[in-house]
Amino acid sequence: MDLFVYWQIAIAWKGLIKPLGLWKSVRTIARLYDAAMGLLVFFPIAVLSWFPFVSTFQSRLLFNQAFSRGLEISLILAGNQPNTRI
């Protein structure tokens, strides 16, 4: 059985586990599991966010239709207003 299933059983039997003095251990293990899963999910995302090609790729995905029309996204992001009257 998976360790996660044992935690679920321990949480379901909280009334029995608490008088035995094991509830603090169950909570500690659950928090460590939660932290480990968070690192497993978010650490690769954080590492990839430091590379410049990921930002370029994300911009291409978000503005694919605009890029295909030849729109300059950098002008929009920079705040340049080429079509205003002086």
TAZI-V731765 format. One record per residue. SS is DSSP state (H for helix, E for strand, L for the rest). PHI is phi in whole degrees, 0 to 359 (NA if undefined). NEAR is the number of other C-alpha atoms within 10 Angstrom. Layout:
# TAZI-V731765
ss/phi/near
SS/PHI/NEAR
SS/PHI/NEAR
This chain:
# TAZI-V731765
ss/phi/near
L/NA/5
L/286/6
H/297/10
H/299/12
H/295/10
H/296/12
H/295/15
H/297/13
H/294/11
H/296/18
H/292/17
H/294/11
L/261/12
H/305/15
H/298/11
H/273/13
H/285/16
H/298/14
H/295/9
H/283/9
L/84/10
L/259/13
H/295/18
H/296/11
H/293/11
H/297/19
H/296/14
H/296/11
H/295/15
H/295/16
H/292/12
H/296/12
H/297/14
H/297/12
H/295/12
H/295/11
H/293/12
H/298/11
H/295/13
H/297/11
H/277/11
H/269/11
H/297/12
H/298/10
H/295/11
H/295/11
H/294/9
H/294/13
H/291/12
L/280/10
L/272/10
H/292/9
H/293/11
H/291/12
H/297/13
H/297/11
H/298/12
H/295/11
H/297/13
H/297/14
H/293/11
H/289/11
L/245/13
H/301/14
H/295/11
H/294/12
H/295/14
H/292/9
L/273/8
L/84/9
L/284/13
L/271/10
H/292/12
H/298/9
H/294/11
H/292/11
H/291/8
H/283/8
L/89/8
L/292/10
L/236/9
L/288/8
L/257/6
L/262/6
L/274/5
L/260/3
